[in-house]
Every structure is written in structure tokens, then in C-alpha cells.
Amino acid sequence: MTSQGIDKFNQCAIIITYVFTLLLLTLQVEKVYLLLALVAATLFSVWPFVMKRSHLSTPWQGLFLPLGMILISGPAALLSKAPIIDPSWAGKITLPCAITLALAAGIINGGSMTFAYSKLIAAPNASRYLIIVSVTMPIILALMGWLFLKEQLSFKQICGIGVGICAIYLLN
């Protein structure tokens, strides 16, 4: 990595540390869950950058990404003492149905990776488009929860959806 690349990395690290500290001091949530959310968000933000630097073509990205995930999650699942089906769903869903739904989720994720996300990673302004993906996901999830799971949207959540839509508009 060049000295200019190291300087940019250090600047990003300082900004991320500042944002994490600000969030930890201002949000009224359990700090351990906030920290886990921030770690997950950071890692989810880093992997497209690493994938882009691999210079693999789209089909190969779609192959190696899940293989990397299996290397981490496979042993964790096999060593886990957790039941395969969440105990709160015991008797409400069969194992074949649960596995079918999980595989469907993987197919949907793999399809989005193969046909859309990996092309965005390769785009000239990748960070601009990936931010749109990141902002849009919670909006879609909130609306799907409201429409299909009959979850209530709070005033704060509705405002958050509005802010997300404004952010998408401002990014374009």
C-alpha cells in the first residue's frame, strides 16, 4: 500500500472511530448490541472494497464470496450448541420447510450478488451506488415488516424512512 493509501486508510479509521464514539455516547441502546451492529456494518462495508480489489469477474465473485462465508459460518454452525430451529418456532415449522426457506434466501442473495451487486462493485462510482443499496435495505425491510408481518411503524421509523429517501435523492 502506498503512503497515500495509508493516509486515506488512517483518515477513514479516524472518521469511523469518531462516528462510533458519537453513536455510543448519544444513542439509548444497549452498548454491546450497538457495538455489534457497528462491527457488522463496518465489515459489510469493507467486503465490497476487498472484492473489487480482487479483480475477479462477476461469476467468480459469486462463487468465492459464499465459499468464504462457508469457511467461517460452517464450523461455527457445526460447533454450535444451538438447536437448528429456534425454540420459539418449535412445532410451528418443520425442518424441511425451514431448510427450504433458508435455501431460498440463499438463492435470492446469490442472485442479487450475481446479477446486480457484483456489477455495482465494478462500477466506476461503486461507493455511491453501494451507499444507495445500504440505505435502501432498511427502508425495504421496514416496509415489508409493515406489509407482510403486520409490524407497526413508529413515528421515528417513518421519519427514518423519509431521511433515507432524502439521502438517496441527495446522492444522485
Secondary structure as UniProt FT lines:
FT   HELIX           3..26
FT   HELIX           31..54
FT   HELIX           58..79
FT   HELIX           87..89
FT   TURN            90..92
FT   HELIX           95..112
FT   HELIX           113..117
FT   HELIX           118..122
FT   TURN            124..125
FT   HELIX           126..148
FT   HELIX           155..171
//
